[in-house]
C-alpha cells in the first residue's frame, strides 16, 4: 500500500547542520512512520546583517530571495540553511521566499499534506508552500515561541490569524497555549488536537514513601530560565521554618555552566548539584525523591514533568505555562507563580508534609486512562488521526 506523503517544516529537528536540537518532532514522526511517508525540511537560519537585509530588500523591490545557501540531504529529508536577518527583521518576507524555493522542488510530486511545526515561523512557510503546490497544511502550536513572537509582532497578527484559521488541522502541545491562541487570534472553526509531547520515559514506577530530597532536573546552562534562583530562595525560606528537606539539582553542563549554577546554589547548604545522570537511569533516581520542583520562567511543555509523574513523583510546575491545563484537579500537580518565591516555598512544604497523600493519588493516576494519553501509543494515534483527517477532509 502506498503511504500518504507528508512534508514537515521544522526549525527544531536534529539534522546534519545542527544535531543538538530537541527531538520532540522527530519522536512524533517515529511514532507514525508506519502510517505515513514523512519527509522533513529542517530549517536553519544563517544570520545576515540588518544592513545586508535592507539593501537586498531595496535592490529586489521588496522581494528578497532569501537565498538558501545550503541544501544537505540527511536520513529524514533535507537540511537547509537560509540567509535572513535576526531580531525579526523582515521575518515573514524571508520565510515566504523559503516557501518559494521549497515549492520548486515539490511541484513535480507534491505531498498529500504540509505541516509547519510552529505557527509563527514554520507556519508562514507552510501556508505559502501549500498554496503554491495546491495542498492542505496543518500546524503545531509551541506555546513559548509562538506567544513570544505574537506579542513581539502585532503587525503580523492578521497573517498569523490567516495561518491559524486556514490550517486543515491544528495540534497544540498544551491547553494553556491553545487558550492563548484563541484569546489573541479567535476561536477556530476547524479541528484542534491538544497533543502532549512524547517521551520514551513513560513506564510508570510506583511512588515510594519517605523520599530523601526534593528533586529538580535541567541542563545547567539553563539555570536562569529554569529559575534556579527562585528554587534556592524558596529553600532558604523552608530552612528558616526548621524544615530539614534538601533540594538536589541533577543536570550536566560545561565548567562555566557548573560554576554559574554553583554561585546561585551556594547561598544555602540545603541545595546541592547532583551532576549529570544517564537518561535511562533518571526515573530510578527520581523515584527516590520526595517530589519534583521546576518553576520555570518560560516553558512550552516540559517533558520532564511527565517523566517525573511516571517516575512516581508529585510535581511543582509554573502556572500558566508548561503542562498547565492538563492537571486542573490533580492534588499531586501543584501550579505556582514562578515569580513568587514564597509561593514556591509553600508548594515545596506541601510536597513534604503531604508526601504520602500526594503519592497515593499519583499512584491511582498512573493506572488511569488520563495517564495513558501521555504515553507514546496514544500520542502517536492522536497525531496520526489528525494528519489523516487533514488529508481526507481536504480531498472531499
C-alpha positions as CSV (number, residue, x, y, z in Angstrom):
1,X,0.0,0.0,0.0
2,X,1.3,3.5,-0.9
3,X,1.6,5.7,2.2
4,X,0.5,9.3,2.1
5,X,3.5,11.7,1.8
6,X,3.6,14.3,4.5
7,X,6.2,17.1,4.3
8,X,7.3,18.6,7.7
9,X,8.8,22.0,8.1
10,X,10.7,22.4,11.3
11,X,13.5,24.5,12.8
12,X,13.7,22.1,15.8
13,X,14.7,18.9,14.0
14,X,18.2,17.3,14.5
15,X,20.0,17.4,11.2
16,X,23.4,17.5,9.6
17,X,23.7,21.3,10.1
18,X,22.8,21.1,13.8
19,X,22.3,17.8,15.6
20,X,21.8,19.3,19.0
21,X,18.1,20.1,18.6
22,X,15.1,18.9,20.6
23,X,13.7,15.5,19.4
24,X,10.0,16.1,20.0
25,X,9.1,16.4,16.3
26,X,11.4,13.6,15.5
27,X,9.6,11.4,18.0
28,X,6.2,12.2,16.5
29,X,7.4,11.1,13.1
30,X,8.9,7.9,14.6
31,X,5.5,7.1,16.2
32,X,3.6,7.4,12.9
33,X,6.2,6.2,10.3
34,X,4.2,3.0,9.6
35,X,1.2,5.1,8.5
36,X,2.8,8.0,6.5
37,X,5.9,8.7,4.4
38,X,7.4,11.5,6.3
39,X,9.9,13.9,4.7
40,X,11.5,16.7,6.7
41,X,12.7,20.1,5.5
42,X,14.8,21.1,8.5
43,X,15.2,24.9,8.5
44,X,18.3,26.6,9.8
45,X,18.6,30.4,9.7
46,X,22.0,31.7,8.7
47,X,22.3,35.2,10.1
48,X,23.0,38.2,7.8
49,X,23.3,41.8,9.0
50,X,20.4,44.2,9.0
51,X,22.2,46.4,6.5
52,X,22.5,43.5,4.1
53,X,18.8,42.6,4.6
54,X,17.6,46.1,3.9
55,X,19.9,46.5,0.9
56,X,18.6,43.2,-0.5
57,X,15.0,44.3,0.1
58,X,15.5,47.6,-1.7
59,X,17.5,46.1,-4.6
60,X,14.8,43.5,-5.2
61,X,11.9,45.9,-4.9
62,X,10.6,44.3,-1.7
63,X,11.0,40.7,-2.9
64,X,14.3,39.5,-1.5
65,X,15.2,35.9,-2.5
66,X,16.3,34.8,1.0
67,X,18.9,32.6,-0.5
68,X,19.1,29.0,0.7
69,X,22.8,28.6,0.5
70,X,23.0,25.1,2.0
71,X,20.9,22.0,1.0
72,X,22.0,18.8,2.7
73,X,20.3,15.5,2.3
74,X,20.1,13.5,5.5
75,X,18.3,10.4,6.6
76,X,14.9,12.1,7.2
77,X,14.9,14.6,4.4
78,X,16.7,17.9,3.6
79,X,18.6,20.2,6.0
80,X,18.6,23.7,4.6
81,X,20.3,26.9,5.7
82,X,18.7,30.1,4.6
83,X,20.1,33.6,4.8
84,X,18.0,36.1,6.8
85,X,18.5,38.8,9.5
86,X,17.8,38.3,13.2
87,X,15.6,40.1,15.7
88,X,12.5,39.5,13.5
89,X,13.6,41.9,10.8
90,X,11.6,41.2,7.6
91,X,10.5,38.0,9.4
92,X,7.6,37.0,7.1
93,X,9.2,38.3,3.9
94,X,12.2,36.0,4.1
95,X,10.2,33.0,5.3
96,X,7.9,33.3,2.3
97,X,11.0,33.1,0.0
98,X,11.9,29.9,1.6
99,X,8.5,28.5,0.7
100,X,9.1,29.5,-2.9
101,X,12.3,27.6,-3.1
102,X,10.9,24.5,-1.5
103,X,7.9,24.6,-3.8
104,X,10.2,24.5,-6.8
105,X,11.4,21.1,-5.5
106,X,7.9,19.7,-4.8
107,X,5.9,20.8,-7.8
108,X,6.6,17.6,-9.7
109,X,5.5,15.3,-6.9
110,X,3.5,17.3,-4.3
111,X,2.8,15.7,-0.9
112,X,-0.6,15.0,0.4
113,X,-0.1,17.4,3.3
114,X,2.4,20.0,4.6
115,X,2.9,20.5,8.3
116,X,4.5,23.6,9.8
117,X,5.9,23.0,13.3
118,X,5.3,26.4,14.9
119,X,2.6,28.8,13.9
120,X,4.7,32.0,13.8
121,X,7.7,30.7,12.0
122,X,7.3,27.4,10.0
123,X,3.6,28.2,9.7
124,X,4.4,31.1,7.4
125,X,6.4,28.7,5.2
126,X,3.7,26.0,5.3
127,X,0.8,28.3,4.3
128,X,2.7,29.7,1.4
129,X,4.1,26.4,0.3
130,X,0.7,24.7,0.5
131,X,-0.9,27.5,-1.6
132,X,1.8,27.1,-4.3
133,X,1.5,23.4,-4.7
134,X,-2.2,23.2,-4.1
135,X,-2.2,21.1,-1.0
136,X,-3.6,21.4,2.6
137,X,-1.4,22.3,5.5
138,X,-1.5,21.7,9.3
139,X,0.4,23.4,12.1
140,X,1.6,22.8,15.6
141,X,1.4,25.4,18.3
142,X,4.5,25.6,20.5
143,X,3.4,27.9,23.3
144,X,6.7,29.6,24.4
145,X,7.9,30.6,21.0
146,X,4.5,31.3,19.4
147,X,3.2,33.5,22.2
148,X,6.5,35.4,22.4
149,X,6.5,36.2,18.6
150,X,2.8,37.0,18.7
151,X,3.5,39.6,21.4
152,X,6.6,41.0,19.7
153,X,5.0,41.3,16.2
154,X,1.5,42.8,16.4
155,X,2.0,44.0,12.8
156,X,1.8,40.3,11.7
157,X,-1.3,39.4,13.7
158,X,-3.5,39.4,10.6
159,X,-1.1,37.0,8.9
160,X,-0.9,34.7,11.9
161,X,-4.6,34.7,12.2
162,X,-4.9,33.6,8.5
163,X,-2.4,30.8,9.1
164,X,-4.2,29.7,12.3
165,X,-7.7,29.6,10.8
166,X,-6.7,28.4,7.4
167,X,-5.0,25.2,8.6
168,X,-6.7,21.9,8.0
169,X,-5.7,20.9,11.5
170,X,-4.0,22.4,14.5
171,X,-2.0,20.5,17.0
172,X,-1.3,22.2,20.3
173,X,1.1,20.8,22.8
174,X,-0.6,22.2,25.9
175,X,-4.1,23.5,26.8
176,X,-2.7,26.9,28.1
177,X,-1.2,27.6,24.7
178,X,-4.5,26.9,22.9
179,X,-6.2,29.3,25.3
180,X,-3.6,32.0,24.4
181,X,-4.1,31.4,20.7
182,X,-7.9,31.7,21.0
183,X,-7.5,34.9,23.1
184,X,-5.2,36.5,20.5
185,X,-6.5,35.1,17.2
186,X,-10.0,34.0,17.9
187,X,-11.6,30.5,18.1
188,X,-11.1,28.2,15.1
189,X,-14.0,26.6,13.2
190,X,-11.6,23.7,12.2
191,X,-10.4,20.8,14.3
192,X,-7.8,21.1,17.1
193,X,-6.0,18.3,18.9
194,X,-4.3,19.0,22.2
195,X,-1.3,16.7,21.8
196,X,1.2,16.0,24.6
197,X,4.8,15.8,23.7
198,X,6.0,12.1,23.7
199,X,8.8,10.8,25.9
200,X,10.4,7.3,26.0
201,X,10.4,7.5,29.8
202,X,6.6,6.8,30.1
203,X,6.6,3.5,32.0
204,X,5.0,4.0,35.5
205,X,7.2,3.4,38.6
206,X,5.0,3.1,41.7
207,X,5.7,6.0,44.1
208,X,7.9,5.2,47.1
209,X,7.1,6.5,50.6
210,X,9.5,8.7,52.6
211,X,11.7,10.1,49.9
212,X,15.0,11.6,50.7
213,X,15.1,15.1,48.9
214,X,13.2,17.3,46.6
215,X,14.5,16.9,43.1
216,X,14.9,19.2,40.0
217,X,16.4,18.2,36.6
218,X,17.6,20.5,33.9
219,X,20.8,21.3,31.9
220,X,22.8,23.7,33.9
221,X,23.2,26.1,31.0
222,X,19.5,26.9,31.5
223,X,19.7,27.7,35.2
224,X,18.3,31.2,34.8
225,X,15.4,30.1,32.5
226,X,14.6,27.2,34.8
227,X,14.6,29.6,37.8
228,X,17.3,28.0,40.0
229,X,17.4,31.3,41.9
230,X,13.7,31.0,42.7
231,X,14.1,27.5,44.0
232,X,17.1,28.4,46.1
233,X,15.2,31.3,47.6
234,X,12.3,29.0,48.4
235,X,14.7,26.6,50.1
236,X,16.1,29.4,52.3
237,X,12.5,30.2,53.4
238,X,12.0,26.5,54.3
239,X,15.2,26.4,56.2
240,X,14.0,29.3,58.4
241,X,10.9,27.3,59.3
242,X,13.1,24.4,60.6
243,X,12.2,22.3,57.6
244,X,15.2,19.9,57.0
245,X,14.4,18.9,53.4
246,X,17.1,19.3,50.8
247,X,16.9,20.0,47.1
248,X,19.1,18.1,44.6
249,X,19.5,19.5,41.1
250,X,20.5,16.9,38.5
251,X,22.0,18.0,35.2
252,X,25.2,18.4,33.4
253,X,26.9,21.3,31.7
254,X,30.2,22.9,30.9
255,X,32.6,24.0,33.6
256,X,31.3,27.5,33.2
257,X,27.7,26.3,33.5
258,X,28.5,24.4,36.7
259,X,30.2,27.5,38.2
260,X,27.3,29.7,37.4
261,X,24.8,27.3,38.9
262,X,27.0,26.8,42.0
263,X,27.2,30.6,42.6
264,X,23.4,30.6,42.8
265,X,23.0,27.4,44.8
266,X,25.8,28.0,47.3
267,X,23.8,30.6,49.3
268,X,22.1,27.8,51.2
269,X,23.5,24.4,52.2
270,X,20.1,22.7,51.6
271,X,20.7,22.9,47.8
272,X,23.3,20.8,46.1
273,X,24.2,19.9,42.5
274,X,23.9,16.2,41.8
275,X,25.7,16.2,38.4
276,X,24.6,14.6,35.2
277,X,22.7,11.3,35.3
278,X,22.3,8.9,32.4
279,X,18.8,9.4,30.9
280,X,17.8,5.8,31.3
281,X,18.7,5.9,35.0
282,X,16.8,9.1,35.7
283,X,13.5,7.5,36.6
284,X,15.1,5.4,39.3
285,X,16.9,8.4,40.7
286,X,13.7,10.4,40.7
287,X,11.8,7.6,42.3
288,X,13.9,8.1,45.4
289,X,12.8,11.6,45.9
290,X,10.0,13.4,47.8
291,X,8.8,15.5,44.9
292,X,9.8,17.2,41.7
293,X,10.3,21.0,41.5
294,X,10.7,23.1,38.4
295,X,9.0,26.6,38.5
296,X,10.5,27.6,35.1
297,X,10.3,31.2,33.9
298,X,9.3,30.0,30.4
299,X,8.2,26.5,29.3
300,X,6.3,25.3,26.2
301,X,5.5,21.9,27.6
302,X,8.3,20.4,29.8
303,X,8.6,16.7,29.1
304,X,10.4,16.3,32.5
305,X,7.2,17.0,34.4
306,X,5.5,14.0,32.7
307,X,8.6,11.9,33.2
308,X,8.6,12.8,36.9
309,X,5.0,11.7,37.3
310,X,5.6,8.4,35.7
311,X,8.7,8.1,37.9
312,X,6.4,8.4,41.0
313,X,7.0,12.0,42.0
314,X,4.4,14.7,42.7
315,X,5.4,17.9,40.9
316,X,5.6,21.7,41.1
317,X,5.2,23.4,37.8
318,X,4.9,27.0,36.5
319,X,1.3,28.3,36.5
320,X,0.1,29.3,33.0
321,X,2.9,27.5,31.2
322,X,4.3,24.0,30.6
323,X,1.6,21.4,31.4
324,X,-1.0,23.9,32.7
325,X,-4.5,22.8,31.8
326,X,-3.7,19.1,31.9
327,X,-3.9,18.6,35.7
328,X,-6.5,21.1,37.0
329,X,-7.9,18.9,39.8
330,X,-4.9,16.7,40.5
331,X,-3.6,17.1,44.0
332,X,-0.2,15.8,43.0
333,X,0.5,18.6,40.5
334,X,0.9,22.0,42.1
335,X,1.0,25.1,39.9
336,X,2.9,28.1,41.2
337,X,3.7,31.6,40.1
338,X,7.4,31.3,39.1
339,X,8.0,34.9,40.2
340,X,6.7,34.3,43.8
341,X,9.4,32.7,45.9
342,X,7.1,32.4,48.9
343,X,4.5,30.5,46.8
344,X,7.3,28.1,45.6
345,X,8.3,27.5,49.2
346,X,4.7,26.8,50.3
347,X,4.3,24.3,47.5
348,X,7.6,22.6,48.5
349,X,6.3,22.4,52.0
350,X,3.1,20.8,50.7
351,X,5.1,18.1,48.9
352,X,7.0,17.3,52.1
353,X,4.1,17.4,54.6
354,X,1.6,15.6,52.4
355,X,4.0,13.2,50.7
356,X,2.1,10.1,51.4
357,X,-1.3,11.5,50.5
358,X,0.0,13.0,47.2
359,X,1.9,9.9,46.2
360,X,-1.2,7.8,46.9
361,X,-3.2,10.0,44.5
362,X,-0.4,9.8,41.9
363,X,-0.3,6.0,42.1
364,X,-4.1,6.0,41.2
365,X,-3.5,8.3,38.3
366,X,-0.6,6.2,36.9
367,X,-3.1,3.4,36.1
368,X,-5.8,5.7,34.7
369,X,-6.9,6.5,31.2
370,X,-5.7,10.1,31.8
371,X,-2.2,8.8,32.3
372,X,-2.4,6.8,29.0
373,X,-2.9,9.9,27.0
374,X,0.7,10.9,27.8
375,X,2.1,7.6,26.6
376,X,3.6,7.1,23.2
377,X,0.9,4.8,21.6
378,X,-1.9,7.2,22.5
379,X,0.1,10.2,21.3
380,X,1.0,8.5,18.1
381,X,-2.6,7.6,17.4
382,X,-3.8,11.1,18.0
383,X,-1.2,12.7,15.8
384,X,-1.8,10.2,13.0
385,X,-5.6,10.7,13.2
386,X,-5.2,14.5,12.9
387,X,-2.9,14.1,9.9
388,X,-5.2,11.6,8.2
389,X,-8.3,13.8,8.8
390,X,-6.4,16.8,7.2
391,X,-5.8,14.8,4.1
392,X,-9.2,13.1,3.8
393,X,-11.2,16.3,4.5
394,X,-9.2,18.3,2.0
395,X,-9.8,15.7,-0.7
396,X,-13.5,15.7,-0.4
